[in-house]
Amino acid sequence: MSFYTPWKGLEMDLERYEELTARRLQRKARRQARRARRDKLWLAWSAELRQLKSLWLESYRDIIGYRK
């Protein structure tokens, strides 16, 4: 069985269409998972950086004897 796909302008059989759709969905899921991991890492890293920055500032102020 085949049907016409107007966006491609060609005949495509149903099995091939389903296979391509499944692949596209898998790629989308992998991309979303990767983005979620990256965002989680970024959040953790930036929080750690903020903490380090405040620690550094605190110790620097102690060294130079700065008081608010």
C-alpha beads as a LAMMPS data file, in Angstrom:
LAMMPS data file: protein, C-alpha beads

68 atoms
67 bonds

1 atom types
1 bond types

-500.0 500.0 xlo xhi
-500.0 500.0 ylo yhi
-500.0 500.0 zlo zhi

Masses

1 110.0

Atoms # bond

1 1 1 0.000 0.000 0.000
2 1 1 1.269 3.462 -0.783
3 1 1 -0.113 6.933 -0.478
4 1 1 0.758 10.345 -1.800
5 1 1 2.701 12.665 0.480
6 1 1 2.109 16.223 -0.697
7 1 1 5.018 17.707 1.261
8 1 1 7.447 15.395 -0.509
9 1 1 5.588 15.110 -3.778
10 1 1 6.162 11.360 -4.034
11 1 1 4.586 8.026 -3.310
12 1 1 5.621 6.396 -0.071
13 1 1 4.597 3.056 1.359
14 1 1 3.060 2.962 4.811
15 1 1 5.820 0.867 6.430
16 1 1 8.502 3.290 5.272
17 1 1 6.418 6.241 6.477
18 1 1 5.953 4.657 9.909
19 1 1 9.660 3.851 10.103
20 1 1 10.619 7.437 9.267
21 1 1 8.093 8.804 11.745
22 1 1 9.400 6.507 14.488
23 1 1 12.970 7.599 13.745
24 1 1 11.976 11.246 13.843
25 1 1 10.250 10.764 17.188
26 1 1 13.302 8.934 18.573
27 1 1 15.565 11.768 17.454
28 1 1 13.237 14.283 19.063
29 1 1 13.200 12.327 22.342
30 1 1 17.003 12.006 22.351
31 1 1 17.368 15.721 21.667
32 1 1 14.993 16.587 24.514
33 1 1 16.838 14.252 26.903
34 1 1 20.171 15.762 25.915
35 1 1 18.829 19.279 26.415
36 1 1 17.396 18.349 29.828
37 1 1 20.734 16.862 30.928
38 1 1 22.597 19.916 29.680
39 1 1 20.223 22.310 31.449
40 1 1 20.526 20.347 34.691
41 1 1 24.315 20.403 34.463
42 1 1 24.298 24.107 33.649
43 1 1 22.109 24.887 36.660
44 1 1 24.340 22.886 38.991
45 1 1 27.492 24.437 37.551
46 1 1 26.223 28.017 37.708
47 1 1 25.012 27.536 41.294
48 1 1 28.442 26.217 42.245
49 1 1 30.104 29.142 40.503
50 1 1 27.920 31.641 42.392
51 1 1 28.844 29.953 45.654
52 1 1 32.553 30.053 44.832
53 1 1 32.290 33.699 43.856
54 1 1 30.665 34.661 47.143
55 1 1 33.253 32.645 49.089
56 1 1 36.057 34.338 47.197
57 1 1 34.556 37.775 47.794
58 1 1 34.139 37.028 51.483
59 1 1 37.751 35.895 51.892
60 1 1 39.014 38.830 49.831
61 1 1 37.115 41.249 52.045
62 1 1 38.589 39.547 55.121
63 1 1 42.083 39.945 53.687
64 1 1 41.727 43.642 52.927
65 1 1 39.828 44.281 56.151
66 1 1 36.670 45.513 54.451
67 1 1 33.552 45.879 56.617
68 1 1 30.192 47.114 55.431

Bonds

1 1 1 2
2 1 2 3
3 1 3 4
4 1 4 5
5 1 5 6
6 1 6 7
7 1 7 8
8 1 8 9
9 1 9 10
10 1 10 11
11 1 11 12
12 1 12 13
13 1 13 14
14 1 14 15
15 1 15 16
16 1 16 17
17 1 17 18
18 1 18 19
19 1 19 20
20 1 20 21
21 1 21 22
22 1 22 23
23 1 23 24
24 1 24 25
25 1 25 26
26 1 26 27
27 1 27 28
28 1 28 29
29 1 29 30
30 1 30 31
31 1 31 32
32 1 32 33
33 1 33 34
34 1 34 35
35 1 35 36
36 1 36 37
37 1 37 38
38 1 38 39
39 1 39 40
40 1 40 41
41 1 41 42
42 1 42 43
43 1 43 44
44 1 44 45
45 1 45 46
46 1 46 47
47 1 47 48
48 1 48 49
49 1 49 50
50 1 50 51
51 1 51 52
52 1 52 53
53 1 53 54
54 1 54 55
55 1 55 56
56 1 56 57
57 1 57 58
58 1 58 59
59 1 59 60
60 1 60 61
61 1 61 62
62 1 62 63
63 1 63 64
64 1 64 65
65 1 65 66
66 1 66 67
67 1 67 68
